[in-house]
Amino acid sequence: MSRFWTLLSNLHALAGPVVMLLYPLYASVIAIETPGKEDDEQWLAYWILYSLLTLTEMVLQSVLEWIPIWYTVKLVFMACMVLPQLGGQLSYMKVL
């Protein structure tokens, strides 16, 4: 059972960078290379919201430490913005 929890925590730690950074970076490069501008706007909005969330996290770090599920909530929110299967393609105006 101990190995299971270790594996689960390692997967959780890897999911954040993959969902919030690696895939969006890849998708942003692909969007830049396409002729349309809709996908460019989508990924620009993503990076604006990601930066805003990260800055807010830095400022409120001492408060967020008391919320045990904060990282999971953030991961799910960012996954919803990134993955079209989860209702992605959120634009800047829809979120704000």
A tleap script that builds the chain and sets N, CA, C and O, in Angstrom:
source leaprc.protein.ff14SB
mol = sequence {
  NMET SER ARG PHE TRP THR LEU LEU SER ASN
  LEU HIE ALA LEU ALA GLY PRO VAL VAL MET
  LEU LEU TYR PRO LEU TYR ALA SER VAL ILE
  ALA ILE GLU THR PRO GLY LYS GLU ASP ASP
  GLU GLN TRP LEU ALA TYR TRP ILE LEU TYR
  SER LEU LEU THR LEU THR GLU MET VAL LEU
  GLN SER VAL LEU GLU TRP ILE PRO ILE TRP
  TYR THR VAL LYS LEU VAL PHE MET ALA CYS
  MET VAL LEU PRO GLN LEU GLY GLY GLN LEU
  SER TYR MET LYS VAL CLEU
}
set mol.1.N position { 0.823 -1.194 0.000 }
set mol.1.CA position { 0.000 0.000 0.000 }
set mol.1.C position { 0.863 1.252 0.000 }
set mol.1.O position { 0.489 2.269 -0.585 }
set mol.2.N position { 2.008 1.182 0.649 }
set mol.2.CA position { 2.907 2.324 0.699 }
set mol.2.C position { 3.432 2.687 -0.687 }
set mol.2.O position { 3.567 3.866 -1.014 }
set mol.3.N position { 3.726 1.687 -1.491 }
set mol.3.CA position { 4.212 1.952 -2.847 }
set mol.3.C position { 3.138 2.602 -3.701 }
set mol.3.O position { 3.433 3.443 -4.551 }
set mol.4.N position { 1.885 2.209 -3.473 }
set mol.4.CA position { 0.781 2.795 -4.217 }
set mol.4.C position { 0.686 4.290 -3.954 }
set mol.4.O position { 0.548 5.076 -4.891 }
set mol.5.N position { 0.759 4.696 -2.677 }
set mol.5.CA position { 0.668 6.113 -2.332 }
set mol.5.C position { 1.874 6.887 -2.851 }
set mol.5.O position { 1.749 8.046 -3.246 }
set mol.6.N position { 3.025 6.257 -2.850 }
set mol.6.CA position { 4.217 6.905 -3.406 }
set mol.6.C position { 4.041 7.132 -4.900 }
set mol.6.O position { 4.347 8.212 -5.407 }
set mol.7.N position { 3.548 6.121 -5.607 }
set mol.7.CA position { 3.302 6.253 -7.036 }
set mol.7.C position { 2.250 7.316 -7.307 }
set mol.7.O position { 2.413 8.134 -8.213 }
set mol.8.N position { 1.179 7.312 -6.535 }
set mol.8.CA position { 0.113 8.291 -6.713 }
set mol.8.C position { 0.606 9.715 -6.487 }
set mol.8.O position { 0.256 10.618 -7.247 }
set mol.9.N position { 1.408 9.925 -5.458 }
set mol.9.CA position { 1.923 11.270 -5.189 }
set mol.9.C position { 2.922 11.701 -6.259 }
set mol.9.O position { 2.978 12.880 -6.608 }
set mol.10.N position { 3.703 10.772 -6.779 }
set mol.10.CA position { 4.622 11.121 -7.865 }
set mol.10.C position { 3.873 11.461 -9.143 }
set mol.10.O position { 4.258 12.390 -9.854 }
set mol.11.N position { 2.818 10.730 -9.445 }
set mol.11.CA position { 2.009 11.052 -10.623 }
set mol.11.C position { 1.345 12.409 -10.475 }
set mol.11.O position { 1.261 13.175 -11.435 }
set mol.12.N position { 0.873 12.706 -9.271 }
set mol.12.CA position { 0.248 14.000 -9.013 }
set mol.12.C position { 1.263 15.126 -9.187 }
set mol.12.O position { 0.935 16.184 -9.726 }
set mol.13.N position { 2.490 14.902 -8.735 }
set mol.13.CA position { 3.537 15.919 -8.871 }
set mol.13.C position { 3.945 16.119 -10.320 }
set mol.13.O position { 4.322 17.227 -10.703 }
set mol.14.N position { 3.879 15.076 -11.132 }
set mol.14.CA position { 4.214 15.190 -12.553 }
set mol.14.C position { 3.066 15.751 -13.386 }
set mol.14.O position { 3.298 16.370 -14.425 }
set mol.15.N position { 1.840 15.541 -12.942 }
set mol.15.CA position { 0.679 15.993 -13.712 }
set mol.15.C position { 0.650 17.511 -13.835 }
set mol.15.O position { 0.277 18.040 -14.882 }
set mol.16.N position { 1.036 18.209 -12.788 }
set mol.16.CA position { 1.006 19.671 -12.818 }
set mol.16.C position { 1.861 20.260 -13.927 }
set mol.16.O position { 1.339 20.993 -14.768 }
set mol.17.N position { 3.148 19.970 -13.960 }
set mol.17.CA position { 3.977 20.530 -15.026 }
set mol.17.C position { 3.558 20.084 -16.427 }
set mol.17.O position { 3.660 20.859 -17.378 }
set mol.18.N position { 3.088 18.848 -16.559 }
set mol.18.CA position { 2.677 18.372 -17.883 }
set mol.18.C position { 1.421 19.097 -18.341 }
set mol.18.O position { 1.351 19.558 -19.481 }
set mol.19.N position { 0.426 19.201 -17.458 }
set mol.19.CA position { -0.850 19.817 -17.830 }
set mol.19.C position { -0.734 21.326 -17.930 }
set mol.19.O position { -1.324 21.934 -18.823 }
set mol.20.N position { 0.019 21.941 -17.024 }
set mol.20.CA position { 0.055 23.399 -16.971 }
set mol.20.C position { 1.170 24.033 -17.791 }
set mol.20.O position { 1.086 25.217 -18.118 }
set mol.21.N position { 2.215 23.274 -18.135 }
set mol.21.CA position { 3.330 23.878 -18.857 }
set mol.21.C position { 3.702 23.166 -20.160 }
set mol.21.O position { 3.721 23.795 -21.218 }
set mol.22.N position { 3.992 21.880 -20.100 }
set mol.22.CA position { 4.521 21.190 -21.285 }
set mol.22.C position { 3.522 21.130 -22.429 }
set mol.22.O position { 3.849 21.513 -23.553 }
set mol.23.N position { 2.304 20.653 -22.160 }
set mol.23.CA position { 1.324 20.595 -23.243 }
set mol.23.C position { 0.956 21.982 -23.749 }
set mol.23.O position { 0.912 22.170 -24.965 }
set mol.24.N position { 0.685 22.977 -22.886 }
set mol.24.CA position { 0.390 24.315 -23.401 }
set mol.24.C position { 1.538 24.923 -24.219 }
set mol.24.O position { 1.290 25.623 -25.200 }
set mol.25.N position { 2.779 24.663 -23.826 }
set mol.25.CA position { 3.909 25.149 -24.623 }
set mol.25.C position { 3.896 24.528 -26.016 }
set mol.25.O position { 4.066 25.228 -27.015 }
set mol.26.N position { 3.695 23.228 -26.080 }
set mol.26.CA position { 3.632 22.527 -27.362 }
set mol.26.C position { 2.471 23.053 -28.207 }
set mol.26.O position { 2.641 23.348 -29.390 }
set mol.27.N position { 1.289 23.167 -27.593 }
set mol.27.CA position { 0.116 23.634 -28.327 }
set mol.27.C position { 0.274 25.091 -28.769 }
set mol.27.O position { -0.233 25.467 -29.826 }
set mol.28.N position { 0.960 25.904 -27.990 }
set mol.28.CA position { 1.193 27.299 -28.372 }
set mol.28.C position { 2.094 27.393 -29.593 }
set mol.28.O position { 1.848 28.208 -30.482 }
set mol.29.N position { 3.126 26.576 -29.647 }
set mol.29.CA position { 4.022 26.567 -30.807 }
set mol.29.C position { 3.260 26.116 -32.048 }
set mol.29.O position { 3.417 26.707 -33.117 }
set mol.30.N position { 2.446 25.088 -31.921 }
set mol.30.CA position { 1.636 24.619 -33.045 }
set mol.30.C position { 0.667 25.719 -33.478 }
set mol.30.O position { 0.473 25.924 -34.676 }
set mol.31.N position { 0.062 26.424 -32.535 }
set mol.31.CA position { -0.894 27.488 -32.853 }
set mol.31.C position { -0.211 28.639 -33.594 }
set mol.31.O position { -0.801 29.235 -34.496 }
set mol.32.N position { 1.010 28.947 -33.222 }
set mol.32.CA position { 1.733 30.024 -33.897 }
set mol.32.C position { 1.988 29.671 -35.354 }
set mol.32.O position { 1.978 30.548 -36.217 }
set mol.33.N position { 2.217 28.393 -35.631 }
set mol.33.CA position { 2.537 27.959 -36.986 }
set mol.33.C position { 1.319 27.831 -37.889 }
set mol.33.O position { 1.472 27.717 -39.105 }
set mol.34.N position { 0.104 27.846 -37.324 }
set mol.34.CA position { -1.094 27.752 -38.148 }
set mol.34.C position { -1.484 29.138 -38.657 }
set mol.34.O position { -1.187 30.139 -38.005 }
set mol.35.N position { -2.147 29.208 -39.814 }
set mol.35.CA position { -2.503 30.513 -40.369 }
set mol.35.C position { -3.634 31.226 -39.620 }
set mol.35.O position { -3.685 32.456 -39.627 }
set mol.36.N position { -4.545 30.481 -38.974 }
set mol.36.CA position { -5.670 31.104 -38.269 }
set mol.36.C position { -5.224 31.794 -37.001 }
set mol.36.O position { -4.149 31.510 -36.472 }
set mol.37.N position { -6.062 32.712 -36.508 }
set mol.37.CA position { -5.681 33.430 -35.296 }
set mol.37.C position { -6.513 33.041 -34.080 }
set mol.37.O position { -6.219 33.491 -32.973 }
set mol.38.N position { -7.557 32.205 -34.258 }
set mol.38.CA position { -8.393 31.813 -33.122 }
set mol.38.C position { -7.599 31.022 -32.087 }
set mol.38.O position { -7.708 31.272 -30.887 }
set mol.39.N position { -6.804 30.071 -32.556 }
set mol.39.CA position { -6.018 29.276 -31.613 }
set mol.39.C position { -4.923 30.109 -30.961 }
set mol.39.O position { -4.553 29.864 -29.812 }
set mol.40.N position { -4.405 31.094 -31.693 }
set mol.40.CA position { -3.416 31.994 -31.091 }
set mol.40.C position { -4.033 32.754 -29.915 }
set mol.40.O position { -3.422 32.888 -28.855 }
set mol.41.N position { -5.257 33.248 -30.124 }
set mol.41.CA position { -5.943 33.985 -29.060 }
set mol.41.C position { -6.250 33.089 -27.873 }
set mol.41.O position { -6.156 33.521 -26.724 }
set mol.42.N position { -6.616 31.843 -28.144 }
set mol.42.CA position { -6.912 30.899 -27.062 }
set mol.42.C position { -5.685 30.691 -26.185 }
set mol.42.O position { -5.779 30.742 -24.959 }
set mol.43.N position { -4.543 30.457 -26.804 }
set mol.43.CA position { -3.346 30.174 -26.018 }
set mol.43.C position { -2.779 31.433 -25.378 }
set mol.43.O position { -2.172 31.358 -24.309 }
set mol.44.N position { -2.965 32.585 -26.010 }
set mol.44.CA position { -2.563 33.830 -25.366 }
set mol.44.C position { -3.400 34.055 -24.106 }
set mol.44.O position { -2.870 34.443 -23.064 }
set mol.45.N position { -4.706 33.809 -24.206 }
set mol.45.CA position { -5.578 33.929 -23.031 }
set mol.45.C position { -5.161 32.938 -21.950 }
set mol.45.O position { -5.174 33.265 -20.764 }
set mol.46.N position { -4.792 31.733 -22.360 }
set mol.46.CA position { -4.336 30.734 -21.382 }
set mol.46.C position { -3.120 31.255 -20.625 }
set mol.46.O position { -3.083 31.194 -19.396 }
set mol.47.N position { -2.125 31.766 -21.348 }
set mol.47.CA position { -0.898 32.203 -20.679 }
set mol.47.C position { -1.138 33.419 -19.795 }
set mol.47.O position { -0.478 33.574 -18.768 }
set mol.48.N position { -2.069 34.280 -20.177 }
set mol.48.CA position { -2.416 35.420 -19.326 }
set mol.48.C position { -3.039 34.931 -18.023 }
set mol.48.O position { -2.659 35.378 -16.940 }
set mol.49.N position { -3.994 34.014 -18.133 }
set mol.49.CA position { -4.655 33.498 -16.932 }
set mol.49.C position { -3.706 32.673 -16.071 }
set mol.49.O position { -3.764 32.734 -14.842 }
set mol.50.N position { -2.833 31.902 -16.712 }
set mol.50.CA position { -1.857 31.118 -15.956 }
set mol.50.C position { -0.920 32.050 -15.180 }
set mol.50.O position { -0.619 31.799 -14.013 }
set mol.51.N position { -0.465 33.114 -15.823 }
set mol.51.CA position { 0.419 34.074 -15.151 }
set mol.51.C position { -0.299 34.776 -14.008 }
set mol.51.O position { 0.273 34.971 -12.936 }
set mol.52.N position { -1.547 35.155 -14.237 }
set mol.52.CA position { -2.326 35.801 -13.186 }
set mol.52.C position { -2.521 34.874 -11.991 }
set mol.52.O position { -2.394 35.296 -10.842 }
set mol.53.N position { -2.825 33.629 -12.265 }
set mol.53.CA position { -2.998 32.655 -11.190 }
set mol.53.C position { -1.693 32.414 -10.435 }
set mol.53.O position { -1.698 32.297 -9.209 }
set mol.54.N position { -0.586 32.338 -11.153 }
set mol.54.CA position { 0.715 32.125 -10.516 }
set mol.54.C position { 1.114 33.318 -9.647 }
set mol.54.O position { 1.618 33.137 -8.538 }
set mol.55.N position { 0.891 34.531 -10.141 }
set mol.55.CA position { 1.200 35.724 -9.336 }
set mol.55.C position { 0.324 35.796 -8.094 }
set mol.55.O position { 0.799 36.145 -7.013 }
set mol.56.N position { -0.945 35.469 -8.245 }
set mol.56.CA position { -1.850 35.458 -7.103 }
set mol.56.C position { -1.408 34.418 -6.087 }
set mol.56.O position { -1.468 34.648 -4.879 }
set mol.57.N position { -0.967 33.279 -6.587 }
set mol.57.CA position { -0.462 32.225 -5.704 }
set mol.57.C position { 0.760 32.693 -4.922 }
set mol.57.O position { 0.896 32.386 -3.737 }
set mol.58.N position { 1.635 33.422 -5.569 }
set mol.58.CA position { 2.831 33.921 -4.889 }
set mol.58.C position { 2.462 34.887 -3.771 }
set mol.58.O position { 3.034 34.834 -2.682 }
set mol.59.N position { 1.508 35.767 -4.043 }
set mol.59.CA position { 1.112 36.761 -3.051 }
set mol.59.C position { 0.375 36.103 -1.881 }
set mol.59.O position { 0.586 36.468 -0.724 }
set mol.60.N position { -0.484 35.141 -2.186 }
set mol.60.CA position { -1.312 34.521 -1.153 }
set mol.60.C position { -0.783 33.172 -0.686 }
set mol.60.O position { -1.547 32.350 -0.181 }
set mol.61.N position { 0.492 32.941 -0.845 }
set mol.61.CA position { 1.070 31.635 -0.527 }
set mol.61.C position { 0.811 31.214 0.919 }
set mol.61.O position { 0.480 30.056 1.174 }
set mol.62.N position { 0.957 32.126 1.850 }
set mol.62.CA position { 0.762 31.756 3.261 }
set mol.62.C position { -0.693 31.378 3.548 }
set mol.62.O position { -0.954 30.537 4.409 }
set mol.63.N position { -1.629 31.985 2.843 }
set mol.63.CA position { -3.046 31.647 3.022 }
set mol.63.C position { -3.360 30.320 2.345 }
set mol.63.O position { -4.068 29.487 2.910 }
set mol.64.N position { -2.840 30.120 1.142 }
set mol.64.CA position { -3.140 28.913 0.370 }
set mol.64.C position { -2.535 27.652 0.983 }
set mol.64.O position { -2.999 26.545 0.708 }
set mol.65.N position { -1.511 27.810 1.806 }
set mol.65.CA position { -0.936 26.651 2.492 }
set mol.65.C position { -1.938 25.995 3.432 }
set mol.65.O position { -1.813 24.811 3.744 }
set mol.66.N position { -2.930 26.754 3.884 }
set mol.66.CA position { -3.935 26.226 4.795 }
set mol.66.C position { -5.072 25.519 4.060 }
set mol.66.O position { -5.929 24.905 4.696 }
set mol.67.N position { -5.089 25.596 2.748 }
set mol.67.CA position { -6.121 24.923 1.957 }
set mol.67.C position { -5.490 23.665 1.375 }
set mol.67.O position { -4.723 23.755 0.417 }
set mol.68.N position { -5.794 22.496 1.928 }
set mol.68.CA position { -5.084 21.276 1.518 }
set mol.68.C position { -5.356 20.844 0.079 }
set mol.68.O position { -4.525 20.155 -0.514 }
set mol.69.N position { -6.477 21.222 -0.489 }
set mol.69.CA position { -6.777 20.766 -1.848 }
set mol.69.C position { -6.509 21.846 -2.898 }
set mol.69.O position { -6.946 21.713 -4.041 }
set mol.70.N position { -5.802 22.908 -2.526 }
set mol.70.CA position { -5.584 24.006 -3.462 }
set mol.70.C position { -4.893 23.543 -4.744 }
set mol.70.O position { -5.331 23.888 -5.842 }
set mol.71.N position { -3.833 22.774 -4.615 }
set mol.71.CA position { -3.088 22.352 -5.802 }
set mol.71.C position { -3.955 21.497 -6.716 }
set mol.71.O position { -3.866 21.610 -7.939 }
set mol.72.N position { -4.784 20.651 -6.140 }
set mol.72.CA position { -5.679 19.814 -6.935 }
set mol.72.C position { -6.729 20.662 -7.639 }
set mol.72.O position { -7.032 20.422 -8.808 }
set mol.73.N position { -7.284 21.639 -6.951 }
set mol.73.CA position { -8.264 22.538 -7.562 }
set mol.73.C position { -7.618 23.315 -8.706 }
set mol.73.O position { -8.215 23.467 -9.772 }
set mol.74.N position { -6.416 23.800 -8.487 }
set mol.74.CA position { -5.706 24.530 -9.534 }
set mol.74.C position { -5.436 23.619 -10.735 }
set mol.74.O position { -5.607 24.034 -11.881 }
set mol.75.N position { -5.021 22.400 -10.475 }
set mol.75.CA position { -4.729 21.447 -11.544 }
set mol.75.C position { -5.979 21.137 -12.357 }
set mol.75.O position { -5.918 21.088 -13.586 }
set mol.76.N position { -7.094 20.930 -11.700 }
set mol.76.CA position { -8.349 20.643 -12.411 }
set mol.76.C position { -8.798 21.858 -13.223 }
set mol.76.O position { -9.234 21.708 -14.365 }
set mol.77.N position { -8.698 23.047 -12.654 }
set mol.77.CA position { -9.074 24.266 -13.382 }
set mol.77.C position { -8.215 24.447 -14.627 }
set mol.77.O position { -8.733 24.745 -15.703 }
set mol.78.N position { -6.916 24.270 -14.486 }
set mol.78.CA position { -6.025 24.441 -15.637 }
set mol.78.C position { -6.260 23.336 -16.664 }
set mol.78.O position { -6.164 23.584 -17.866 }
set mol.79.N position { -6.563 22.127 -16.212 }
set mol.79.CA position { -6.866 21.032 -17.147 }
set mol.79.C position { -8.127 21.352 -17.935 }
set mol.79.O position { -8.206 21.047 -19.125 }
set mol.80.N position { -9.106 21.960 -17.291 }
set mol.80.CA position { -10.330 22.357 -18.003 }
set mol.80.C position { -10.038 23.420 -19.056 }
set mol.80.O position { -10.704 23.466 -20.090 }
set mol.81.N position { -9.066 24.258 -18.807 }
set mol.81.CA position { -8.700 25.278 -19.786 }
set mol.81.C position { -7.909 24.688 -20.946 }
set mol.81.O position { -7.987 25.189 -22.068 }
set mol.82.N position { -7.156 23.638 -20.688 }
set mol.82.CA position { -6.240 23.086 -21.683 }
set mol.82.C position { -6.885 22.003 -22.532 }
set mol.82.O position { -6.748 22.013 -23.755 }
set mol.83.N position { -7.580 21.077 -21.906 }
set mol.83.CA position { -8.060 19.893 -22.604 }
set mol.83.C position { -9.457 20.110 -23.181 }
set mol.83.O position { -10.394 20.407 -22.439 }
set mol.84.N position { -9.602 19.966 -24.482 }
set mol.84.CA position { -10.925 20.153 -25.087 }
set mol.84.C position { -11.935 19.111 -24.600 }
set mol.84.O position { -13.135 19.383 -24.610 }
set mol.85.N position { -11.487 17.936 -24.176 }
set mol.85.CA position { -12.384 16.908 -23.673 }
set mol.85.C position { -13.071 17.343 -22.374 }
set mol.85.O position { -14.145 16.839 -22.043 }
set mol.86.N position { -12.467 18.263 -21.649 }
set mol.86.CA position { -13.028 18.742 -20.386 }
set mol.86.C position { -13.692 20.102 -20.544 }
set mol.86.O position { -13.862 20.824 -19.561 }
set mol.87.N position { -14.063 20.456 -21.746 }
set mol.87.CA position { -14.712 21.751 -21.970 }
set mol.87.C position { -13.714 22.857 -22.178 }
set mol.87.O position { -13.990 24.014 -21.860 }
set mol.88.N position { -12.557 22.522 -22.708 }
set mol.88.CA position { -11.502 23.504 -22.925 }
set mol.88.C position { -11.899 24.618 -23.862 }
set mol.88.O position { -13.086 24.852 -24.087 }
set mol.89.N position { -10.951 25.286 -24.394 }
set mol.89.CA position { -11.143 26.407 -25.292 }
set mol.89.C position { -11.828 27.577 -24.577 }
set mol.89.O position { -12.575 28.339 -25.191 }
set mol.90.N position { -11.564 27.710 -23.274 }
set mol.90.CA position { -12.077 28.854 -22.546 }
set mol.90.C position { -11.334 30.100 -23.012 }
set mol.90.O position { -10.109 30.093 -23.140 }
set mol.91.N position { -12.052 31.123 -23.251 }
set mol.91.CA position { -11.386 32.346 -23.675 }
set mol.91.C position { -11.242 33.287 -22.472 }
set mol.91.O position { -11.836 33.065 -21.417 }
set mol.92.N position { -10.464 34.308 -22.651 }
set mol.92.CA position { -10.209 35.283 -21.604 }
set mol.92.C position { -11.517 35.925 -21.157 }
set mol.92.O position { -11.729 36.127 -19.961 }
set mol.93.N position { -12.383 36.244 -22.093 }
set mol.93.CA position { -13.644 36.916 -21.757 }
set mol.93.C position { -14.606 35.974 -21.053 }
set mol.93.O position { -15.367 36.416 -20.192 }
set mol.94.N position { -14.597 34.689 -21.389 }
set mol.94.CA position { -15.512 33.751 -20.740 }
set mol.94.C position { -15.129 33.538 -19.297 }
set mol.94.O position { -16.001 33.417 -18.437 }
set mol.95.N position { -13.830 33.490 -19.011 }
set mol.95.CA position { -13.380 33.233 -17.637 }
set mol.95.C position { -13.554 34.468 -16.771 }
set mol.95.O position { -14.023 34.364 -15.638 }
set mol.96.N position { -13.192 35.615 -17.273 }
set mol.96.CA position { -13.326 36.846 -16.492 }
set mol.96.C position { -14.657 37.454 -16.800 }
set mol.96.O position { -14.996 38.505 -16.256 }
savepdb mol mol.pdb
quit
